[in-house]
Amino acid sequence: MVMPSFINIAGRRRIGAFFHSLRRRPRPIDKLDVRSAYRLWAPLYQAETVTSFLDEVLAQEMLADLSYKHLLDAGCGIGRRIVNLPNATGLDLSPEMLKAGRAQNVVSGDIREMPFPNACFDMVWCRLVLGHLSDPLAAYREFARVSVPGGHVFITDFHPDAVAAGHTRSFTDKSGRVHEIEHYVHQDHVALAEQAGLSLAVQRDGTVGDNVRSFYADGRGLKAFQRDLGLRLVAAFLFRL
């Protein structure tokens, strides 16, 4: 299986107002549940953010040596990571997000109760999604259920260090209003995965470095970049069944 091509660096210039998947308090913003938030964000979701960029860097590095035939992107959003991948299936809670994308083999559904038979995927992605669940254990059990023996599960989440530093999961809608998305801090991904029958293969973090400098230059500014330099923003885990 060929991984999706790396992010187009030039395309990052389109970020503008929707840099807010990485935002510091205390600017007042509305708080939304997951369904409401992604319904509003869907028309603007195509633009990369610092968080999604680091997520993709980790995916490229951690999955580079793995081959797989049947991929599930659980919580795929608009499906941008799978749009050019054959034999990939996407699932997302938001019909609006799926409609906003170009991926074909996608279905609306909850990752805690997925409409797939047992043992049908040799790779499962769940990227920057589990932080929206108060208890991800049911999702981990579903990932294990739909995975074939020897298959892999790749998880990324907003890093607890980012939350501790004051960052939030948020976005700007078409009107320019900023919304914070329902989010929970999880520091027990490995333990949850093990309860579901998965074992840890690799664990890595995505940190603020020179590769995201331009995001800050186009958004919150280079003073914020210097302050955040070295901060862990994304936690990534590769598990095996």
C-alpha positions in Angstrom: 0.0 0.0 0.0 1.4 3.4 -1.0 1.0 6.1 1.7 -0.6 9.4 0.6 1.8 12.0 -0.8 3.3 14.4 1.7 1.6 17.7 2.4 2.0 20.4 -0.2 4.0 23.0 1.6 2.9 25.8 -0.7 -0.7 25.0 0.2 -0.2 26.0 3.8 -0.5 29.6 2.8 -4.3 29.2 2.6 -4.5 28.7 6.4 -5.4 32.3 7.4 -8.3 32.4 9.8 -8.6 28.7 10.4 -5.3 28.3 12.2 -7.4 27.7 15.3 -7.1 24.0 15.7 -4.2 25.2 17.8 -5.2 28.2 19.9 -4.3 29.5 23.3 -6.7 30.8 25.9 -8.0 33.2 27.2 -9.7 34.6 24.1 -13.5 34.0 24.7 -14.9 31.4 22.3 -18.0 29.4 22.0 -17.8 25.7 23.1 -19.6 23.2 20.9 -20.2 19.4 21.0 -18.5 17.3 18.4 -21.5 17.0 16.0 -22.3 20.7 16.0 -18.6 21.7 15.7 -17.8 19.6 12.6 -21.0 20.5 10.9 -19.9 24.1 11.0 -16.3 23.4 10.2 -16.9 21.2 7.2 -16.9 23.9 4.5 -13.5 25.1 5.7 -11.9 21.9 6.8 -9.6 21.3 3.8 -7.0 23.7 5.0 -4.1 22.2 7.0 -3.3 23.3 10.5 -0.2 22.9 12.7 -1.8 19.9 14.4 -3.0 18.1 11.3 0.4 18.8 9.6 2.3 17.2 12.5 -0.2 14.3 12.5 0.7 13.6 8.8 4.4 13.9 9.5 4.1 11.2 12.2 2.0 9.0 9.9 4.6 9.2 7.1 7.4 8.3 9.5 5.7 5.6 11.5 3.9 3.8 8.7 6.6 4.0 6.0 7.7 0.4 6.3 4.3 -1.2 6.7 2.3 -2.7 3.8 -1.4 -3.2 4.0 -4.3 -4.0 1.6 -7.4 -2.9 3.4 -7.3 0.4 5.3 -10.0 1.9 7.5 -9.8 5.6 8.4 -12.0 5.8 11.5 -13.0 9.4 12.0 -11.8 10.3 8.5 -13.4 13.8 8.4 -13.5 14.9 4.7 -11.4 11.8 3.8 -8.5 13.9 2.5 -5.9 11.3 3.6 -7.6 8.4 1.7 -9.0 10.1 -1.4 -6.3 8.7 -3.6 -5.8 5.4 -1.7 -7.2 2.3 -3.3 -9.0 -0.2 -1.0 -9.4 2.4 1.7 -12.6 2.9 3.6 -13.6 6.0 5.6 -16.0 6.4 8.5 -17.0 9.6 10.2 -19.8 10.8 12.6 -20.5 13.9 10.5 -22.3 13.6 7.2 -21.5 17.2 6.5 -17.7 16.4 6.7 -18.1 13.4 4.3 -20.1 15.5 1.9 -17.4 18.2 1.9 -14.7 15.8 0.8 -14.0 13.9 -2.4 -13.4 10.4 -1.0 -15.8 7.8 -2.5 -15.8 4.8 -0.2 -17.0 6.5 3.0 -19.9 6.0 5.4 -21.4 7.9 8.3 -21.1 6.2 11.6 -19.8 6.2 15.2 -16.3 4.7 15.8 -17.6 3.1 19.0 -20.1 1.0 17.0 -18.9 0.6 13.5 -20.9 -1.1 10.7 -18.2 -3.5 9.6 -17.8 -7.2 10.1 -15.1 -8.7 12.3 -11.5 -9.0 11.0 -11.8 -7.1 7.7 -9.0 -4.5 7.9 -5.2 -5.0 8.2 -4.7 -1.3 9.0 -6.9 1.0 11.0 -6.3 4.7 11.4 -7.9 6.9 14.0 -6.2 10.3 13.8 -7.0 13.3 16.1 -10.4 11.8 17.0 -10.2 10.0 20.3 -9.7 13.2 22.3 -13.4 14.1 21.4 -14.5 11.0 23.4 -14.9 11.0 27.2 -14.0 7.3 27.3 -12.2 5.8 24.2 -12.3 2.2 25.4 -15.3 1.3 23.3 -13.6 2.7 20.2 -10.4 0.7 20.9 -12.4 -2.5 21.2 -14.0 -1.7 17.9 -10.6 -1.2 16.3 -9.5 -4.5 17.6 -12.7 -6.2 16.4 -12.4 -5.1 12.8 -8.7 -5.7 12.6 -7.3 -9.0 11.2 -4.8 -10.9 13.4 -1.4 -9.2 13.0 -3.0 -6.0 11.7 -2.0 -2.5 12.9 -3.9 0.3 14.5 -2.5 3.8 14.2 -3.7 6.4 16.8 -3.0 10.1 17.1 -4.3 12.5 19.7 -3.9 16.1 20.8 -1.0 15.9 23.3 -1.6 16.5 27.0 1.3 18.9 27.0 -0.4 21.1 24.5 -3.5 21.3 26.7 -1.4 22.0 29.8 0.3 24.8 27.9 -3.2 26.4 27.2 -3.9 25.2 23.7 -7.4 24.2 22.7 -9.1 22.3 19.8 -10.9 25.1 18.0 -11.7 26.6 14.6 -13.2 29.7 13.0 -16.5 29.4 11.1 -17.5 31.3 7.9 -18.7 34.3 9.9 -15.3 34.6 11.6 -16.6 33.3 15.0 -14.2 31.1 16.9 -15.5 27.8 18.4 -13.9 25.4 20.8 -14.6 21.7 20.2 -15.5 19.3 23.0 -12.2 17.7 24.0 -10.9 15.3 26.8 -7.3 14.7 27.8 -6.2 11.1 27.7 -2.9 9.9 29.1 -3.8 6.2 29.1 -3.9 5.3 25.4 -1.5 2.3 25.9 -3.5 0.9 28.8 -6.8 1.3 26.9 -5.4 -0.4 23.9 -4.1 -3.3 25.9 -7.5 -3.7 27.5 -8.9 -4.1 23.9 -6.2 -6.8 23.1 -3.8 -4.5 21.2 0.0 -4.3 22.0 2.2 -1.2 21.5 4.7 -1.3 18.7 5.9 2.3 18.4 5.1 5.6 20.3 6.2 9.0 19.1 5.4 12.7 19.6 5.0 15.6 17.1 6.7 18.7 18.4 6.8 22.4 17.3 9.9 22.9 15.2 11.1 24.6 12.0 8.8 22.5 9.8 5.8 24.4 11.2 7.3 27.9 11.4 5.4 29.1 8.4 2.1 28.1 10.0 2.9 30.5 12.9 4.1 33.2 10.6 0.8 33.1 8.7 -1.2 32.8 11.9 -0.3 33.5 15.5 3.1 35.0 14.8 6.7 34.1 15.4 6.7 35.2 19.0 4.2 32.4 19.6 6.4 30.1 17.6 9.4 30.9 19.8 7.3 30.3 22.9 6.0 27.0 21.6 9.3 25.7 20.2 9.8 22.1 21.4 6.2 21.8 22.7 4.7 18.4 22.1 1.4 18.9 20.2 0.5 15.4 18.9 0.9 12.0 20.5 1.1 9.0 18.1 0.8 5.3 18.8 1.1 2.3 16.6 -0.5 -0.8 18.0 -0.6 -4.4 16.7 -3.3 -7.0 17.2 
